Amino acid sequence: MAGIFGVALRGLGMLGKGKKISKTITSVKPNVPKTKTEKLKSKLAIAKQKTKASKAKLDQTVFDIKQQSKGRN
């Protein structure tokens, strides 16, 4: 019963609202490196993030393997 009322309330709520128009993002400036140093810093930051992601994937794989080996024993 609660599910039916929730759906009905959402439906009634949609009737009163007009269309939402998204505003253009104006406050966030793009980070475009111009100098050689800035470009190298950017590449370094990207490489660090990729390394973190790879380590997280590896840690997850190791964890999964350990869990599977515990389940077999």
C-alpha positions in Angstrom: 0.0 0.0 0.0 2.8 2.5 0.9 4.3 1.9 -2.6 1.1 2.9 -4.3 0.8 6.1 -2.3 4.4 7.0 -3.0 3.9 6.6 -6.7 0.7 8.7 -6.6 2.4 11.5 -4.6 5.3 11.6 -7.1 2.8 11.8 -10.0 0.9 14.6 -8.4 4.2 16.4 -7.6 5.1 16.3 -11.3 1.9 18.0 -12.4 2.7 21.3 -10.6 6.3 21.6 -11.8 7.3 23.4 -15.0 10.2 22.3 -17.2 13.6 22.7 -15.7 16.1 24.6 -17.8 19.7 23.9 -17.0 22.0 26.8 -16.7 25.4 27.0 -18.3 28.3 26.4 -16.0 30.2 29.7 -15.8 32.1 29.6 -12.6 34.4 26.6 -13.3 37.3 27.5 -15.6 38.9 24.6 -17.6 42.4 23.6 -16.6 44.4 23.9 -19.8 48.1 23.7 -19.2 50.0 26.3 -21.3 53.6 26.1 -20.3 55.8 23.1 -20.6 56.0 22.8 -16.8 52.2 22.9 -16.4 51.9 20.2 -19.1 54.4 18.0 -17.3 52.6 18.5 -14.0 49.3 17.6 -15.6 50.8 14.4 -17.1 52.3 13.5 -13.7 49.0 14.0 -11.9 47.3 11.7 -14.5 50.0 9.1 -14.1 49.6 9.1 -10.3 45.9 8.7 -10.6 46.3 5.8 -13.1 48.7 4.2 -10.7 46.3 4.5 -7.8 43.6 2.9 -9.9 45.8 0.0 -10.9 46.8 -0.6 -7.3 43.2 -0.6 -6.2 42.3 -3.1 -8.9 45.3 -5.3 -7.9 44.4 -5.1 -4.2 40.8 -6.1 -5.0 42.0 -9.0 -7.1 44.3 -10.2 -4.3 41.4 -9.9 -1.9 39.1 -11.9 -4.1 41.7 -14.7 -4.5 42.2 -14.9 -0.8 38.4 -15.0 -0.2 38.0 -17.8 -2.8 40.9 -19.8 -1.2 39.3 -19.5 2.2 36.0 -20.7 0.9 37.6 -23.9 -0.6 39.2 -24.9 2.7 
